[in-house]
Amino acid sequence: MSDTKSNEAPQPQPSKTEWWRAAIPLAVLLILWFCPLPDGLSAKGMHMFAIFAATIVSILTAPLPTGAIMFIALTVAYFTGTLTLKEDLAGFSSGTVWLIFSAYILSLGFVKSGLGKRIAYFMLSKFGGSSTGIAYSLGLADLIMASAMPSVTARGGGIIMPVARSICRVMGSEPGESGKKIGDYLMMTCFQVTPITGGLFMTGMAANLLAVQLAKDQLGIQLTWGGWTLAAFAPCVAAFLILPWFTKLLIRPTMNHTPEVKVHGKEMLAELGPLSTQEKKVAVGFILALLGWGTAILTGFNANAIGIAVVAYLMVTKALEWKDALAEKAAWDTVVWFGVFISLATGLSKLGFIKWFTGVVSAQLAGSAWIAAFLLLLVIYVYTHYLFATVAAHVIAMYVPFAAVAIACGAPVGLVAIAFCIFSNPMWGLTEYGSGPGPLYFGQGYFERPRFYALNFAVITMDVVVMLAVGIAWWKVIGLY
């Protein structure tokens, strides 16, 4: 008699490591839940922090996918009586959740239509005559798409990196010794340009919109798309302009005259042919989105509603099909974890934890000049990203507490809100695990990890110094303080 189970796939068994991944956040929850209450903090406030901290640790240890962790957090918050069901689900009513979803769908249009690659190859055909020109051309392509494409993985890893990789192959610069020609330089520069372009626009990275929502709910500041771009313009453009030269100084590529890359760009454009109907429709949607978000302060239209309208346009014109949107797992996953995070963060504020934490830390910084406290907190905020595997987890864990402490020290609320938003971007370039594009770039094999980390640290430090130096002066000019 045959064994009826012989053809079934073996079921994976949890390893000890996986059990520890679940045990660590559970231990965090229980320790914080039953620890003695600090003076001035309510039991519910402490319980909310325990749930929040355990959720963050779960994201870092990853015993389950992030969406599943979010549902567990909702369950614990409700059945322990920490939050009501209305409070538990409040995050899903946030318009920002649906703005992120809308921007993801628009970015999907760039990928599926080929418009993103066309922009990159067009830039190469115009500016690809030198190694620096190639870096700037790919950076400009990234910058153009960043204005309405919040998925840094799709933008940096899905469009820019494959184009850069194809150039390296054309130039015979593969990982290893030949990488010194131009490959090392292009891979590092393209990896590091996306954090800068993401900081220039509110819609440049998904976590930017999370920070905007936290600024509104917790700090009482409503940031607009135009206001963000104005505040970020000088510091981000300065870092963008310096980056290709700085990485060139660090890496010193041996191949600097590259007329064949211009030819390659033209050949690829010719291969793509004229703009397809789908590309034209996506381009129109992109322009409409930029016009809508850029003029919202004048028209009075809600930025979230504009995003929804752009998705409706893409569907009506059949630039994308609804099945394309349904298949975009990253967008739906973001809706889930983003909505839950908003609920948890709002709970922390309502139950008094943020107020208590701000008071404790502010007491330690008493007597410090606000500018010194503000700069110190910003720098700490950036470099603690070594502890995080996603920008969203970092923003959720640290944006409100750090911003609140800076404000308590006397820093202007508007300045703090936008500065911490902008600086939520450069930090993810520190490691290969701190963002979606990181594993894609590191996985190309051009860098050993110690060298990769050293170069990243140098570049991010340059970004921080330049963006702070230029930003402090620029923010004074535009009246943020």
C-alpha angles and dihedrals in degrees: 000000000000121000107250090208096052094094096046119105111252112256114240114245120217111256125220089256091056091050090052090050088060095038096056098060090041089054090049090051094049096043094051093040094056101032118113113277115254116234112274097019124106123227091246091050090053092046091051090052090049091055092044094048092046089051092052092048090048090055090052096046093037103206086162136011114285094251091056091049089054093055090050090052091051090049094050093045093053102039093047089054092242094123132017118237090255090054090043093058099032093103092067090063091060112116089214090067089060094043088059090048091049093050091049090054091049090050088051087059090057091054100041096043094045092235091127093057091044091056091049094048091045090056090048092051090056104036106018099104095105138027090253091047091053090050092050093045093053089043091053090050089052091047094052092051093043091069090074106008113084097176104096088183092057093041102040101024101030102041114011099039096052090049091049090047092052090052090052090053092049089051093047092241106139128162112294129033094347089054087078089072097069110308098088090048097049095044093051095043095047091047092052099042094066095064088054097047089045089058093053095067135041087226094047095097133016093236090056089071090048089055090048090054091048090049089054098043101037106025100031094236122130109206119199130208092245094044091051093050092049093051093045097042103089100037095043096043090049091052091044092054094047098043101079091048093045094051088045089056091050099044103026101205114211095214109069104146108069113163089152090067090061087053090047090053091051092047092051091048089051089049090053089052125201121341109288121229090251092053091050092051092049090047091053090049090050092052092046090051092051092047092047096048094039094052099035092109089058100039096040091226115147112249091222091053090050089056091051090048091053090054089049089051092051090051096044092049091042091234081138132013123229088242087062089056091046090052093052095098095175091060094051092042089053091051089057102046094036093052093048093047090054090053093049094045091048089051091054090055098043093048093052103250097121092049091049094046092048091052093050096049094040089057089058091053095044112141095023118127109253093236092055092048091045094052093043092051092048092052092047089047091056100045096045086072087092084079095055134074095196135035091225092060090048093049093047093048101042115014099082099037094047094043091047092052092049090051091048088055089058103267114146112264096227093049093049094047096053097036094055089046093054094044091053085081112055092049096071091067091071096088143014092243098050097081145017097259093047098080090044094055096039090047092063087079101234095123138044110224098252092052091043092053093045093051092045092051091051093048095046090047088053089049092050094047094046096042093048095045093048094035097055090054094041094048089053091052094051093046104251089136 
